Amino acid sequence: MCDALYMIGKVRGVRHISRYFPHEVRDLEPVVFVLQRSVESESASHWETKYVLLLWCSVIVLVPFDL
């Protein structure tokens, strides 16, 4: 799935695909959890997944929320 999102982002641009990501505060924790697990696995074959998750995190952190 992330491979396809990466390719679409490469062709259409990151700004085009990032507007379709869910951007609610409740999405932050699961995204960070999955990103942490993918970094710990240290698998070089899934760098597209890490890229898309970081892109999604960059969209979520722009949403104002209470700490």
PQR file of N, CA, C, O and H, with PARSE charges and radii, in Angstrom:
ATOM      1  N   MET A   1       0.818  -1.187   0.000 -0.4000 1.5000
ATOM      2  CA  MET A   1       0.000   0.000   0.000 -0.0000 2.0000
ATOM      3  C   MET A   1       0.860   1.248   0.000  0.5500 1.7000
ATOM      4  O   MET A   1       0.610   2.181  -0.763 -0.5500 1.4000
ATOM      5  N   CYS A   2       1.863   1.267   0.845 -0.4000 1.5000
ATOM      6  CA  CYS A   2       2.735   2.441   0.922 -0.0000 2.0000
ATOM      7  C   CYS A   2       3.566   2.588  -0.341  0.5500 1.7000
ATOM      8  O   CYS A   2       3.946   3.701  -0.706 -0.5500 1.4000
ATOM      9  H   CYS A   2       2.066   0.509   1.465  0.4000 1.0000
ATOM     10  N   ASP A   3       3.853   1.475  -1.016 -0.4000 1.5000
ATOM     11  CA  ASP A   3       4.575   1.565  -2.279 -0.0000 2.0000
ATOM     12  C   ASP A   3       3.760   2.342  -3.304  0.5500 1.7000
ATOM     13  O   ASP A   3       4.296   3.163  -4.048 -0.5500 1.4000
ATOM     14  H   ASP A   3       3.544   0.572  -0.720  0.4000 1.0000
ATOM     15  N   ALA A   4       2.463   2.071  -3.334 -0.4000 1.5000
ATOM     16  CA  ALA A   4       1.588   2.775  -4.273 -0.0000 2.0000
ATOM     17  C   ALA A   4       1.468   4.251  -3.909  0.5500 1.7000
ATOM     18  O   ALA A   4       1.481   5.110  -4.791 -0.5500 1.4000
ATOM     19  H   ALA A   4       2.028   1.404  -2.730  0.4000 1.0000
ATOM     20  N   LEU A   5       1.353   4.551  -2.618 -0.4000 1.5000
ATOM     21  CA  LEU A   5       1.283   5.952  -2.198 -0.0000 2.0000
ATOM     22  C   LEU A   5       2.573   6.682  -2.517  0.5500 1.7000
ATOM     23  O   LEU A   5       2.548   7.851  -2.902 -0.5500 1.4000
ATOM     24  H   LEU A   5       1.342   3.853  -1.902  0.4000 1.0000
ATOM     25  N   TYR A   6       3.699   6.003  -2.360 -0.4000 1.5000
ATOM     26  CA  TYR A   6       4.970   6.619  -2.699 -0.0000 2.0000
ATOM     27  C   TYR A   6       5.040   6.947  -4.186  0.5500 1.7000
ATOM     28  O   TYR A   6       5.470   8.035  -4.569 -0.5500 1.4000
ATOM     29  H   TYR A   6       3.720   5.053  -2.048  0.4000 1.0000
ATOM     30  N   MET A   7       4.615   6.005  -5.019 -0.4000 1.5000
ATOM     31  CA  MET A   7       4.648   6.235  -6.468 -0.0000 2.0000
ATOM     32  C   MET A   7       3.713   7.360  -6.888  0.5500 1.7000
ATOM     33  O   MET A   7       4.065   8.176  -7.740 -0.5500 1.4000
ATOM     34  H   MET A   7       4.266   5.121  -4.707  0.4000 1.0000
ATOM     35  N   ILE A   8       2.533   7.408  -6.300 -0.4000 1.5000
ATOM     36  CA  ILE A   8       1.610   8.501  -6.613 -0.0000 2.0000
ATOM     37  C   ILE A   8       2.203   9.830  -6.165  0.5500 1.7000
ATOM     38  O   ILE A   8       2.089  10.834  -6.868 -0.5500 1.4000
ATOM     39  H   ILE A   8       2.247   6.745  -5.607  0.4000 1.0000
ATOM     40  N   GLY A   9       2.829   9.836  -5.011 -0.4000 1.5000
ATOM     41  CA  GLY A   9       3.474  11.049  -4.530 -0.0000 2.0000
ATOM     42  C   GLY A   9       4.643  11.469  -5.398  0.5500 1.7000
ATOM     43  O   GLY A   9       4.915  12.659  -5.557 -0.5500 1.4000
ATOM     44  H   GLY A   9       2.922   9.020  -4.440  0.4000 1.0000
ATOM     45  N   LYS A  10       5.322  10.501  -5.951 -0.4000 1.5000
ATOM     46  CA  LYS A  10       6.448  10.806  -6.824 -0.0000 2.0000
ATOM     47  C   LYS A  10       5.959  11.414  -8.143  0.5500 1.7000
ATOM     48  O   LYS A  10       6.599  12.311  -8.693 -0.5500 1.4000
ATOM     49  H   LYS A  10       5.101   9.534  -5.822  0.4000 1.0000
ATOM     50  N   VAL A  11       4.835  10.927  -8.639 -0.4000 1.5000
ATOM     51  CA  VAL A  11       4.304  11.416  -9.910 -0.0000 2.0000
ATOM     52  C   VAL A  11       3.518  12.711  -9.720  0.5500 1.7000
ATOM     53  O   VAL A  11       3.763  13.693 -10.420 -0.5500 1.4000
ATOM     54  H   VAL A  11       4.315  10.199  -8.193  0.4000 1.0000
ATOM     55  N   ARG A  12       2.579  12.717  -8.780 -0.4000 1.5000
ATOM     56  CA  ARG A  12       1.696  13.862  -8.606 -0.0000 2.0000
ATOM     57  C   ARG A  12       2.234  14.907  -7.642  0.5500 1.7000
ATOM     58  O   ARG A  12       1.846  16.073  -7.719 -0.5500 1.4000
ATOM     59  H   ARG A  12       2.381  11.919  -8.212  0.4000 1.0000
ATOM     60  N   GLY A  13       3.103  14.518  -6.753 -0.4000 1.5000
ATOM     61  CA  GLY A  13       3.657  15.435  -5.770 -0.0000 2.0000
ATOM     62  C   GLY A  13       3.138  15.128  -4.380  0.5500 1.7000
ATOM     63  O   GLY A  13       2.030  14.622  -4.200 -0.5500 1.4000
ATOM     64  H   GLY A  13       3.418  13.571  -6.691  0.4000 1.0000
ATOM     65  N   VAL A  14       3.967  15.446  -3.409 -0.4000 1.5000
ATOM     66  CA  VAL A  14       3.646  15.139  -2.018 -0.0000 2.0000
ATOM     67  C   VAL A  14       2.454  15.954  -1.534  0.5500 1.7000
ATOM     68  O   VAL A  14       1.622  15.450  -0.780 -0.5500 1.4000
ATOM     69  H   VAL A  14       4.867  15.857  -3.555  0.4000 1.0000
ATOM     70  N   ARG A  15       2.367  17.196  -1.958 -0.4000 1.5000
ATOM     71  CA  ARG A  15       1.268  18.043  -1.505 -0.0000 2.0000
ATOM     72  C   ARG A  15      -0.083  17.523  -1.993  0.5500 1.7000
ATOM     73  O   ARG A  15      -1.100  17.714  -1.327 -0.5500 1.4000
ATOM     74  H   ARG A  15       3.043  17.605  -2.570  0.4000 1.0000
ATOM     75  N   HIS A  16      -0.095  16.879  -3.132 -0.4000 1.5000
ATOM     76  CA  HIS A  16      -1.348  16.346  -3.660 -0.0000 2.0000
ATOM     77  C   HIS A  16      -1.855  15.164  -2.838  0.5500 1.7000
ATOM     78  O   HIS A  16      -3.046  15.092  -2.535 -0.5500 1.4000
ATOM     79  H   HIS A  16       0.732  16.724  -3.673  0.4000 1.0000
ATOM     80  N   ILE A  17      -0.969  14.237  -2.472 -0.4000 1.5000
ATOM     81  CA  ILE A  17      -1.438  13.066  -1.735 -0.0000 2.0000
ATOM     82  C   ILE A  17      -1.630  13.351  -0.250  0.5500 1.7000
ATOM     83  O   ILE A  17      -2.442  12.695   0.402 -0.5500 1.4000
ATOM     84  H   ILE A  17      -0.002  14.295  -2.718  0.4000 1.0000
ATOM     85  N   SER A  18      -0.893  14.320   0.294 -0.4000 1.5000
ATOM     86  CA  SER A  18      -0.990  14.567   1.735 -0.0000 2.0000
ATOM     87  C   SER A  18      -2.335  15.151   2.142  0.5500 1.7000
ATOM     88  O   SER A  18      -2.717  15.048   3.308 -0.5500 1.4000
ATOM     89  H   SER A  18      -0.234  14.853  -0.236  0.4000 1.0000
ATOM     90  N   ARG A  19      -3.053  15.753   1.226 -0.4000 1.5000
ATOM     91  CA  ARG A  19      -4.362  16.300   1.589 -0.0000 2.0000
ATOM     92  C   ARG A  19      -5.417  15.215   1.802  0.5500 1.7000
ATOM     93  O   ARG A  19      -6.473  15.484   2.374 -0.5500 1.4000
ATOM     94  H   ARG A  19      -2.743  15.836   0.279  0.4000 1.0000
ATOM     95  N   TYR A  20      -5.142  14.005   1.352 -0.4000 1.5000
ATOM     96  CA  TYR A  20      -6.093  12.907   1.529 -0.0000 2.0000
ATOM     97  C   TYR A  20      -5.834  12.072   2.781  0.5500 1.7000
ATOM     98  O   TYR A  20      -6.636  11.197   3.106 -0.5500 1.4000
ATOM     99  H   TYR A  20      -4.284  13.786   0.888  0.4000 1.0000
ATOM    100  N   PHE A  21      -4.735  12.322   3.489 -0.4000 1.5000
ATOM    101  CA  PHE A  21      -4.457  11.611   4.722 -0.0000 2.0000
ATOM    102  C   PHE A  21      -5.403  12.088   5.815  0.5500 1.7000
ATOM    103  O   PHE A  21      -5.717  13.277   5.875 -0.5500 1.4000
ATOM    104  H   PHE A  21      -4.084  13.033   3.224  0.4000 1.0000
ATOM    105  N   PRO A  22      -5.867  11.185   6.684 -0.5600 1.5000
ATOM    106  CA  PRO A  22      -6.659  11.625   7.838  0.2800 2.0000
ATOM    107  C   PRO A  22      -5.799  12.530   8.721  0.5500 1.7000
ATOM    108  O   PRO A  22      -4.619  12.252   8.933 -0.5500 1.4000
ATOM    109  N   HIS A  23      -6.379  13.593   9.227 -0.4000 1.5000
ATOM    110  CA  HIS A  23      -5.595  14.546  10.003 -0.0000 2.0000
ATOM    111  C   HIS A  23      -6.337  14.958  11.263  0.5500 1.7000
ATOM    112  O   HIS A  23      -6.717  16.114  11.447 -0.5500 1.4000
ATOM    113  H   HIS A  23      -7.338  13.818   9.055  0.4000 1.0000
ATOM    114  N   GLU A  24      -6.527  13.970  12.117 -0.4000 1.5000
ATOM    115  CA  GLU A  24      -7.145  14.214  13.417 -0.0000 2.0000
ATOM    116  C   GLU A  24      -6.126  13.857  14.498  0.5500 1.7000
ATOM    117  O   GLU A  24      -5.201  13.077  14.275 -0.5500 1.4000
ATOM    118  H   GLU A  24      -6.218  13.031  11.968  0.4000 1.0000
ATOM    119  N   VAL A  25      -6.322  14.441  15.655 -0.4000 1.5000
ATOM    120  CA  VAL A  25      -5.382  14.238  16.752 -0.0000 2.0000
ATOM    121  C   VAL A  25      -5.340  12.772  17.177  0.5500 1.7000
ATOM    122  O   VAL A  25      -4.282  12.270  17.557 -0.5500 1.4000
ATOM    123  H   VAL A  25      -7.075  15.075  15.836  0.4000 1.0000
ATOM    124  N   ARG A  26      -6.461  12.093  17.118 -0.4000 1.5000
ATOM    125  CA  ARG A  26      -6.499  10.692  17.547 -0.0000 2.0000
ATOM    126  C   ARG A  26      -5.675   9.782  16.634  0.5500 1.7000
ATOM    127  O   ARG A  26      -5.402   8.639  16.999 -0.5500 1.4000
ATOM    128  H   ARG A  26      -7.320  12.501  16.809  0.4000 1.0000
ATOM    129  N   ASP A  27      -5.277  10.265  15.462 -0.4000 1.5000
ATOM    130  CA  ASP A  27      -4.460   9.463  14.547 -0.0000 2.0000
ATOM    131  C   ASP A  27      -2.975   9.537  14.858  0.5500 1.7000
ATOM    132  O   ASP A  27      -2.195   8.751  14.322 -0.5500 1.4000
ATOM    133  H   ASP A  27      -5.499  11.193  15.165  0.4000 1.0000
ATOM    134  N   LEU A  28      -2.575  10.455  15.703 -0.4000 1.5000
ATOM    135  CA  LEU A  28      -1.154  10.662  15.974 -0.0000 2.0000
ATOM    136  C   LEU A  28      -0.513   9.459  16.666  0.5500 1.7000
ATOM    137  O   LEU A  28       0.548   8.993  16.249 -0.5500 1.4000
ATOM    138  H   LEU A  28      -3.209  11.094  16.139  0.4000 1.0000
ATOM    139  N   GLU A  29      -1.146   8.965  17.705 -0.4000 1.5000
ATOM    140  CA  GLU A  29      -0.558   7.868  18.472 -0.0000 2.0000
ATOM    141  C   GLU A  29      -0.378   6.591  17.641  0.5500 1.7000
ATOM    142  O   GLU A  29       0.704   6.006  17.679 -0.5500 1.4000
ATOM    143  H   GLU A  29      -2.008   9.344  18.044  0.4000 1.0000
ATOM    144  N   PRO A  30      -1.389   6.135  16.896 -0.5600 1.5000
ATOM    145  CA  PRO A  30      -1.172   4.924  16.088  0.2800 2.0000
ATOM    146  C   PRO A  30      -0.097   5.095  15.012  0.5500 1.7000
ATOM    147  O   PRO A  30       0.662   4.166  14.738 -0.5500 1.4000
ATOM    148  N   VAL A  31      -0.033   6.271  14.410 -0.4000 1.5000
ATOM    149  CA  VAL A  31       0.968   6.497  13.371 -0.0000 2.0000
ATOM    150  C   VAL A  31       2.372   6.464  13.965  0.5500 1.7000
ATOM    151  O   VAL A  31       3.277   5.853  13.396 -0.5500 1.4000
ATOM    152  H   VAL A  31      -0.650   7.026  14.633  0.4000 1.0000
ATOM    153  N   VAL A  32       2.552   7.119  15.107 -0.4000 1.5000
ATOM    154  CA  VAL A  32       3.863   7.115  15.753 -0.0000 2.0000
ATOM    155  C   VAL A  32       4.235   5.707  16.206  0.5500 1.7000
ATOM    156  O   VAL A  32       5.398   5.316  16.113 -0.5500 1.4000
ATOM    157  H   VAL A  32       1.817   7.614  15.569  0.4000 1.0000
ATOM    158  N   PHE A  33       3.265   4.946  16.693 -0.4000 1.5000
ATOM    159  CA  PHE A  33       3.521   3.569  17.130 -0.0000 2.0000
ATOM    160  C   PHE A  33       3.988   2.708  15.954  0.5500 1.7000
ATOM    161  O   PHE A  33       4.972   1.979  16.077 -0.5500 1.4000
ATOM    162  H   PHE A  33       2.319   5.263  16.769  0.4000 1.0000
ATOM    163  N   VAL A  34       3.299   2.785  14.831 -0.4000 1.5000
ATOM    164  CA  VAL A  34       3.685   1.987  13.664 -0.0000 2.0000
ATOM    165  C   VAL A  34       5.032   2.452  13.120  0.5500 1.7000
ATOM    166  O   VAL A  34       5.850   1.635  12.697 -0.5500 1.4000
ATOM    167  H   VAL A  34       2.500   3.377  14.731  0.4000 1.0000
ATOM    168  N   LEU A  35       5.261   3.756  13.130 -0.4000 1.5000
ATOM    169  CA  LEU A  35       6.545   4.279  12.671 -0.0000 2.0000
ATOM    170  C   LEU A  35       7.679   3.799  13.572  0.5500 1.7000
ATOM    171  O   LEU A  35       8.754   3.448  13.085 -0.5500 1.4000
ATOM    172  H   LEU A  35       4.597   4.420  13.473  0.4000 1.0000
ATOM    173  N   GLN A  36       7.448   3.784  14.861 -0.4000 1.5000
ATOM    174  CA  GLN A  36       8.464   3.299  15.801 -0.0000 2.0000
ATOM    175  C   GLN A  36       8.765   1.824  15.562  0.5500 1.7000
ATOM    176  O   GLN A  36       9.928   1.420  15.573 -0.5500 1.4000
ATOM    177  H   GLN A  36       6.575   4.069  15.257  0.4000 1.0000
ATOM    178  N   ARG A  37       7.736   1.024  15.349 -0.4000 1.5000
ATOM    179  CA  ARG A  37       7.954  -0.405  15.091 -0.0000 2.0000
ATOM    180  C   ARG A  37       8.687  -0.630  13.780  0.5500 1.7000
ATOM    181  O   ARG A  37       9.505  -1.544  13.677 -0.5500 1.4000
ATOM    182  H   ARG A  37       6.792   1.352  15.340  0.4000 1.0000
ATOM    183  N   SER A  38       8.402   0.203  12.764 -0.4000 1.5000
ATOM    184  CA  SER A  38       9.088   0.025  11.485 -0.0000 2.0000
ATOM    185  C   SER A  38      10.546   0.448  11.574  0.5500 1.7000
ATOM    186  O   SER A  38      11.395  -0.113  10.881 -0.5500 1.4000
ATOM    187  H   SER A  38       7.738   0.946  12.847  0.4000 1.0000
ATOM    188  N   VAL A  39      10.849   1.432  12.417 -0.4000 1.5000
ATOM    189  CA  VAL A  39      12.239   1.850  12.594 -0.0000 2.0000
ATOM    190  C   VAL A  39      13.006   0.796  13.375  0.5500 1.7000
ATOM    191  O   VAL A  39      14.168   0.526  13.074 -0.5500 1.4000
ATOM    192  H   VAL A  39      10.160   1.888  12.980  0.4000 1.0000
ATOM    193  N   GLU A  40      12.373   0.202  14.368 -0.4000 1.5000
ATOM    194  CA  GLU A  40      13.036  -0.832  15.163 -0.0000 2.0000
ATOM    195  C   GLU A  40      13.321  -2.092  14.362  0.5500 1.7000
ATOM    196  O   GLU A  40      14.278  -2.809  14.655 -0.5500 1.4000
ATOM    197  H   GLU A  40      11.429   0.421  14.613  0.4000 1.0000
ATOM    198  N   SER A  41      12.504  -2.368  13.358 -0.4000 1.5000
ATOM    199  CA  SER A  41      12.723  -3.576  12.562 -0.0000 2.0000
ATOM    200  C   SER A  41      13.956  -3.442  11.671  0.5500 1.7000
ATOM    201  O   SER A  41      14.547  -4.449  11.282 -0.5500 1.4000
ATOM    202  H   SER A  41      11.727  -1.786  13.120  0.4000 1.0000
ATOM    203  N   GLU A  42      14.350  -2.211  11.345 -0.4000 1.5000
ATOM    204  CA  GLU A  42      15.544  -1.932  10.560 -0.0000 2.0000
ATOM    205  C   GLU A  42      15.545  -2.688   9.236  0.5500 1.7000
ATOM    206  O   GLU A  42      16.594  -3.141   8.776 -0.5500 1.4000
ATOM    207  H   GLU A  42      13.870  -1.393  11.661  0.4000 1.0000
ATOM    208  N   SER A  43      14.395  -2.820   8.636 -0.4000 1.5000
ATOM    209  CA  SER A  43      14.297  -3.486   7.351 -0.0000 2.0000
ATOM    210  C   SER A  43      14.478  -2.455   6.241  0.5500 1.7000
ATOM    211  O   SER A  43      13.696  -1.509   6.138 -0.5500 1.4000
ATOM    212  H   SER A  43      13.543  -2.452   9.009  0.4000 1.0000
ATOM    213  N   ALA A  44      15.474  -2.628   5.436 -0.4000 1.5000
ATOM    214  CA  ALA A  44      15.758  -1.666   4.369 -0.0000 2.0000
ATOM    215  C   ALA A  44      14.767  -1.789   3.224  0.5500 1.7000
ATOM    216  O   ALA A  44      14.679  -0.892   2.385 -0.5500 1.4000
ATOM    217  H   ALA A  44      16.109  -3.396   5.520  0.4000 1.0000
ATOM    218  N   SER A  45      14.028  -2.872   3.177 -0.4000 1.5000
ATOM    219  CA  SER A  45      13.100  -3.070   2.067 -0.0000 2.0000
ATOM    220  C   SER A  45      11.794  -2.292   2.241  0.5500 1.7000
ATOM    221  O   SER A  45      11.018  -2.185   1.292 -0.5500 1.4000
ATOM    222  H   SER A  45      14.100  -3.600   3.859  0.4000 1.0000
ATOM    223  N   HIS A  46      11.542  -1.757   3.412 -0.4000 1.5000
ATOM    224  CA  HIS A  46      10.286  -1.057   3.668 -0.0000 2.0000
ATOM    225  C   HIS A  46      10.506   0.435   3.894  0.5500 1.7000
ATOM    226  O   HIS A  46       9.841   1.031   4.741 -0.5500 1.4000
ATOM    227  H   HIS A  46      12.173  -1.844   4.183  0.4000 1.0000
ATOM    228  N   TRP A  47      11.411   1.038   3.165 -0.4000 1.5000
ATOM    229  CA  TRP A  47      11.674   2.453   3.363 -0.0000 2.0000
ATOM    230  C   TRP A  47      10.515   3.304   2.855  0.5500 1.7000
ATOM    231  O   TRP A  47      10.333   4.429   3.322 -0.5500 1.4000
ATOM    232  H   TRP A  47      11.951   0.553   2.477  0.4000 1.0000
ATOM    233  N   GLU A  48       9.721   2.788   1.897 -0.4000 1.5000
ATOM    234  CA  GLU A  48       8.552   3.528   1.430 -0.0000 2.0000
ATOM    235  C   GLU A  48       7.523   3.681   2.550  0.5500 1.7000
ATOM    236  O   GLU A  48       6.866   4.716   2.659 -0.5500 1.4000
ATOM    237  H   GLU A  48       9.869   1.875   1.518  0.4000 1.0000
ATOM    238  N   THR A  49       7.389   2.649   3.377 -0.4000 1.5000
ATOM    239  CA  THR A  49       6.468   2.709   4.506 -0.0000 2.0000
ATOM    240  C   THR A  49       6.904   3.785   5.486  0.5500 1.7000
ATOM    241  O   THR A  49       6.079   4.567   5.958 -0.5500 1.4000
ATOM    242  H   THR A  49       7.923   1.808   3.288  0.4000 1.0000
ATOM    243  N   LYS A  50       8.180   3.831   5.792 -0.4000 1.5000
ATOM    244  CA  LYS A  50       8.698   4.853   6.699 -0.0000 2.0000
ATOM    245  C   LYS A  50       8.496   6.246   6.118  0.5500 1.7000
ATOM    246  O   LYS A  50       8.158   7.181   6.844 -0.5500 1.4000
ATOM    247  H   LYS A  50       8.851   3.196   5.408  0.4000 1.0000
ATOM    248  N   TYR A  51       8.700   6.384   4.825 -0.4000 1.5000
ATOM    249  CA  TYR A  51       8.526   7.674   4.156 -0.0000 2.0000
ATOM    250  C   TYR A  51       7.081   8.153   4.251  0.5500 1.7000
ATOM    251  O   TYR A  51       6.829   9.309   4.588 -0.5500 1.4000
ATOM    252  H   TYR A  51       8.974   5.625   4.236  0.4000 1.0000
ATOM    253  N   VAL A  52       6.133   7.266   3.955 -0.4000 1.5000
ATOM    254  CA  VAL A  52       4.718   7.638   3.989 -0.0000 2.0000
ATOM    255  C   VAL A  52       4.266   7.929   5.415  0.5500 1.7000
ATOM    256  O   VAL A  52       3.486   8.857   5.630 -0.5500 1.4000
ATOM    257  H   VAL A  52       6.337   6.326   3.681  0.4000 1.0000
ATOM    258  N   LEU A  53       4.734   7.165   6.386 -0.4000 1.5000
ATOM    259  CA  LEU A  53       4.369   7.417   7.775 -0.0000 2.0000
ATOM    260  C   LEU A  53       4.926   8.749   8.269  0.5500 1.7000
ATOM    261  O   LEU A  53       4.244   9.469   8.998 -0.5500 1.4000
ATOM    262  H   LEU A  53       5.368   6.412   6.211  0.4000 1.0000
ATOM    263  N   LEU A  54       6.140   9.081   7.887 -0.4000 1.5000
ATOM    264  CA  LEU A  54       6.695  10.383   8.252 -0.0000 2.0000
ATOM    265  C   LEU A  54       5.934  11.522   7.582  0.5500 1.7000
ATOM    266  O   LEU A  54       5.725  12.577   8.181 -0.5500 1.4000
ATOM    267  H   LEU A  54       6.694   8.496   7.295  0.4000 1.0000
ATOM    268  N   LEU A  55       5.527  11.305   6.351 -0.4000 1.5000
ATOM    269  CA  LEU A  55       4.715  12.303   5.658 -0.0000 2.0000
ATOM    270  C   LEU A  55       3.378  12.486   6.369  0.5500 1.7000
ATOM    271  O   LEU A  55       2.906  13.611   6.528 -0.5500 1.4000
ATOM    272  H   LEU A  55       5.697  10.449   5.864  0.4000 1.0000
ATOM    273  N   TRP A  56       2.771  11.387   6.794 -0.4000 1.5000
ATOM    274  CA  TRP A  56       1.496  11.450   7.508 -0.0000 2.0000
ATOM    275  C   TRP A  56       1.671  12.157   8.854  0.5500 1.7000
ATOM    276  O   TRP A  56       0.822  12.952   9.257 -0.5500 1.4000
ATOM    277  H   TRP A  56       3.154  10.472   6.665  0.4000 1.0000
ATOM    278  N   CYS A  57       2.771  11.867   9.544 -0.4000 1.5000
ATOM    279  CA  CYS A  57       3.052  12.555  10.816 -0.0000 2.0000
ATOM    280  C   CYS A  57       3.210  14.053  10.601  0.5500 1.7000
ATOM    281  O   CYS A  57       2.768  14.850  11.428 -0.5500 1.4000
ATOM    282  H   CYS A  57       3.461  11.221   9.216  0.4000 1.0000
ATOM    283  N   SER A  58       3.831  14.434   9.509 -0.4000 1.5000
ATOM    284  CA  SER A  58       4.014  15.861   9.249 -0.0000 2.0000
ATOM    285  C   SER A  58       2.683  16.566   9.013  0.5500 1.7000
ATOM    286  O   SER A  58       2.563  17.761   9.282 -0.5500 1.4000
ATOM    287  H   SER A  58       4.190  13.786   8.838  0.4000 1.0000
ATOM    288  N   VAL A  59       1.695  15.853   8.521 -0.4000 1.5000
ATOM    289  CA  VAL A  59       0.359  16.432   8.339 -0.0000 2.0000
ATOM    290  C   VAL A  59      -0.361  16.520   9.669  0.5500 1.7000
ATOM    291  O   VAL A  59      -1.023  17.521   9.945 -0.5500 1.4000
ATOM    292  H   VAL A  59       1.793  14.882   8.303  0.4000 1.0000
ATOM    293  N   ILE A  60      -0.246  15.492  10.503 -0.4000 1.5000
ATOM    294  CA  ILE A  60      -0.961  15.450  11.777 -0.0000 2.0000
ATOM    295  C   ILE A  60      -0.435  16.495  12.757  0.5500 1.7000
ATOM    296  O   ILE A  60      -1.225  17.107  13.476 -0.5500 1.4000
ATOM    297  H   ILE A  60       0.292  14.679  10.280  0.4000 1.0000
ATOM    298  N   VAL A  61       0.873  16.711  12.804 -0.4000 1.5000
ATOM    299  CA  VAL A  61       1.415  17.634  13.788 -0.0000 2.0000
ATOM    300  C   VAL A  61       1.072  19.087  13.485  0.5500 1.7000
ATOM    301  O   VAL A  61       1.248  19.947  14.348 -0.5500 1.4000
ATOM    302  H   VAL A  61       1.515  16.213  12.220  0.4000 1.0000
ATOM    303  N   LEU A  62       0.594  19.377  12.300 -0.4000 1.5000
ATOM    304  CA  LEU A  62       0.167  20.732  11.969 -0.0000 2.0000
ATOM    305  C   LEU A  62      -1.208  21.076  12.541  0.5500 1.7000
ATOM    306  O   LEU A  62      -1.593  22.244  12.588 -0.5500 1.4000
ATOM    307  H   LEU A  62       0.450  18.678  11.599  0.4000 1.0000
ATOM    308  N   VAL A  63      -1.939  20.058  12.972 -0.4000 1.5000
ATOM    309  CA  VAL A  63      -3.258  20.267  13.560 -0.0000 2.0000
ATOM    310  C   VAL A  63      -3.076  20.793  14.989  0.5500 1.7000
ATOM    311  O   VAL A  63      -2.343  20.188  15.771 -0.5500 1.4000
ATOM    312  H   VAL A  63      -1.626  19.109  12.934  0.4000 1.0000
ATOM    313  N   PRO A  64      -3.719  21.889  15.338 -0.5600 1.5000
ATOM    314  CA  PRO A  64      -3.585  22.390  16.718  0.2800 2.0000
ATOM    315  C   PRO A  64      -4.306  21.465  17.690  0.5500 1.7000
ATOM    316  O   PRO A  64      -5.456  21.087  17.463 -0.5500 1.4000
ATOM    317  N   PHE A  65      -3.632  21.107  18.762 -0.4000 1.5000
ATOM    318  CA  PHE A  65      -4.234  20.256  19.786 -0.0000 2.0000
ATOM    319  C   PHE A  65      -3.599  20.560  21.137  0.5500 1.7000
ATOM    320  O   PHE A  65      -2.482  21.072  21.215 -0.5500 1.4000
ATOM    321  H   PHE A  65      -2.698  21.414  18.946  0.4000 1.0000
ATOM    322  N   ASP A  66      -4.325  20.238  22.186 -0.4000 1.5000
ATOM    323  CA  ASP A  66      -3.840  20.464  23.543 -0.0000 2.0000
ATOM    324  C   ASP A  66      -2.850  19.373  23.926  0.5500 1.7000
ATOM    325  O   ASP A  66      -3.045  18.196  23.620 -0.5500 1.4000
ATOM    326  H   ASP A  66      -5.232  19.823  22.122  0.4000 1.0000
ATOM    327  N   LEU A  67      -1.805  19.782  24.589 -0.4000 1.5000
ATOM    328  CA  LEU A  67      -0.861  18.806  25.115 -0.0000 2.0000
ATOM    329  C   LEU A  67      -1.309  18.422  26.480  0.5500 1.7000
ATOM    330  O   LEU A  67      -0.665  17.601  27.134 -0.5500 1.4000
ATOM    331  H   LEU A  67      -1.647  20.737  24.838  0.4000 1.0000
TER
END
